[in-house]
Amino acid sequence: MDFPAKGSELPSRPIREGRQVAEIPEPKRPKLPDPAHYSESSARENLIEHVFLGELLRGLWRKNIRDLEVLRPEVDSGGYDLALEFRGLTRHVQLKSSYRGARRADVTASVKLLERPSACILWIFFDPDTLSLGPFLWFGSAPGERMPLLGEKIARHTKPNAMLKKADRPAHRVIPKSRFAPLETIDQVIQRMVGV
């Protein structure tokens, strides 16, 4: 009488009719970033903005361009984070950021950006450990042209209200990642942003 094999008597790989079945490796799971990226997100956003501006100005310096002005709004009501003025062109820039490997599939933006000439959205990806920047995603048009329409999908608040419902944000739209153009380097960002 045969008894079923138990414990260590089981073969380590299933065998069928003299053939071994290939083992499927367990997929690598991305390392989760430091919780400070969430708990101190405002500080991180400011840091990413400053690092970006440093990279932008350094890239322009290497091109012997030193006449870019950086302006910041006092109040966050215009839908942009920065206004860059360069040789008669003003770019209103909305910055978004995600750590490399993040699963975020879209971002939201204010419809007020559409009122600004040459507005754009720059989605910055960064290394969660070193905060080095790149790659980038670009949503905008050529210097001096209006940005494309944002789309019709209305954004929702990220936190629920007292009724546990996430209310609509009628002045904000959801823009999927697929509508952005990929840029690998800060020099490509500079080319799109100011045309040099």
N, C-alpha and C positions, 0 to 999 in steps of 0.2 A: 504494500500500500504506500503510495507517494503522498507526502504532506507538502503543502505550499512552503516555499522558501520564506524565511523571516530574517529581518535585521541585516547583519553583515553578510548573510548568504545571498542576498539579492545582487544581481550583476550591476555594476556601476553605470553601464550603458545598455539600453535596451538592444537586444539582438533578435532579429527576425530572419529566419531561414538562412542563416549563415552570413547575413549582411549587418553591418553596424549602422545605426541611425546617427546622423550628424547631430552633435550637440549644438543648441542655439545659445549663443552667449547672451547673458542678461544685458539689456541696453544700459548704457552709461547714463546716469542721472546727473543733470547739471548741479554743480555745487551751489547751494543757496547763498546769496550774498549776506553780508553782515546785517543783522537786524537794524543797525543804525541807519541803513539806507531807507528804512520805512519810518522809524521812530523820529528821525531827524531829517526828514525829507526836505524841509524848507532850507535848512543849512546846506544840504547836499545840492539842491537846485542852484543856490547862490554860488557855491563853489564851482559847479559845472559851468555856469555862466561866466565866471571870472577866468577859468581855465580856457574856455572857448575864446573869449576876447583876447587873451594873451596869445593864443595860437593864431588867431586872425591877424592881429597887429604884427606878430612876428613874421607871418607869411607875407604880409604887405611890405614890411621892412626889407625882406630879402629881395623883393621886386623893386626896391628903391621908391616905394610909395609911402608917403608919410602924411598925407593930407586927408585922412579919414577921421570924421568926427563921430563919437559915440554919445548918444543921448539916451537918457532913461526917463520914463514918465514917473512923476511923483505919485500918481494914483493909478491903480490897475483897472482902468475902465475903458481903454481904447482897444483892447484885444491884442496888444503887442508888449513885448518885454524890452526891446531896444529899437532905437531909430538910428540908422547908420547913414551919415551924409557924406557923399563922395563926389566931388566935381559936378555939383548941380543935381545929383540923383539922391533921393532919400528913400531908403529901404526900411520899412517897418517890419521887424522880425519877431515872430512868435517862436520861442524856443521850447522844445519838448525834449525829454531825456528818458532813456531806459538803459539798464545795464545790459551788456552783451549776453545773449542767451535768454533774455526776458521773452515771455510769450505774448506780450501785448500785441494785439492785431490792429489797433486803431488809436487815434488821438482825437481830442475835441478842440474846436477853435471857435472863437467869437465871430459872428457875422460882421462885426464892426471892421474886421480886417479888410473886407471887400471895399470899404470906403476909402482905404488908404492906397495911394498910388504905389505901385511896386512892392506891395506887401508880400511876405513869404512866410513859410513855416519851415524851420530847420529842426529835424528830429535827430538828436545826438545820441549815439550809443557809446558807452564807456565801459572800461574794465572795472568791475566792482572792487577789485583789490588795489589797483594802482591809480584809478581814475583817469587813465590815459584815454583820449578821445578817438572816436572812429570805430566803425564807419558812420556815415551820415545818411539821412534821407531828406530829400528836397521836395517841397511843394511850393511852386511859384512859377513865375514867367521870367522872361528876359528882363534885364535892367530897363526901366522906363515903361514897362507894360504892366497892366493889371493882372492880378493873380487869377487862376481859374476859379470857377464857382466851387464852393465847398461841398455841395451836395444837399440832399433834402432830409437826410436822417437826423432827427432832433436828438440832441444829447440829453442825458438824464444826470441828476445829481448822484454823486457816488455814495452818499449817506442817506438813509431813509428819514422821512419826516416823522412827526409824532404818530401818524397813522400807519407807520412802517411801510410807507410807499416811497419809492424813489421818484420824485417829481421831475417833470420835464424842465429843461433849460431852453426855452424857445429861442434865445439869442445865440445858441451854440449848436454847432453841427458836428457829427461824427465823420471823420475822414479815415477810410481804411488804408492800411499800409500799402496796399497794391497801387494806390494812386500816387505814391511818392517815387521819385527817381533816386536810385542809389548813387552815392558818392563815396569814394574810398578815402580821399585825402583832403586836407585843409585847403590845398591849392585848387582842387576841384570846387570846393565850397566858395572860395574867393572868386573863381571864374563865374560861377552861377550868380553870386551875390552882387558883384560890382563890375563884372565883365573884363577883368584884367588877369 
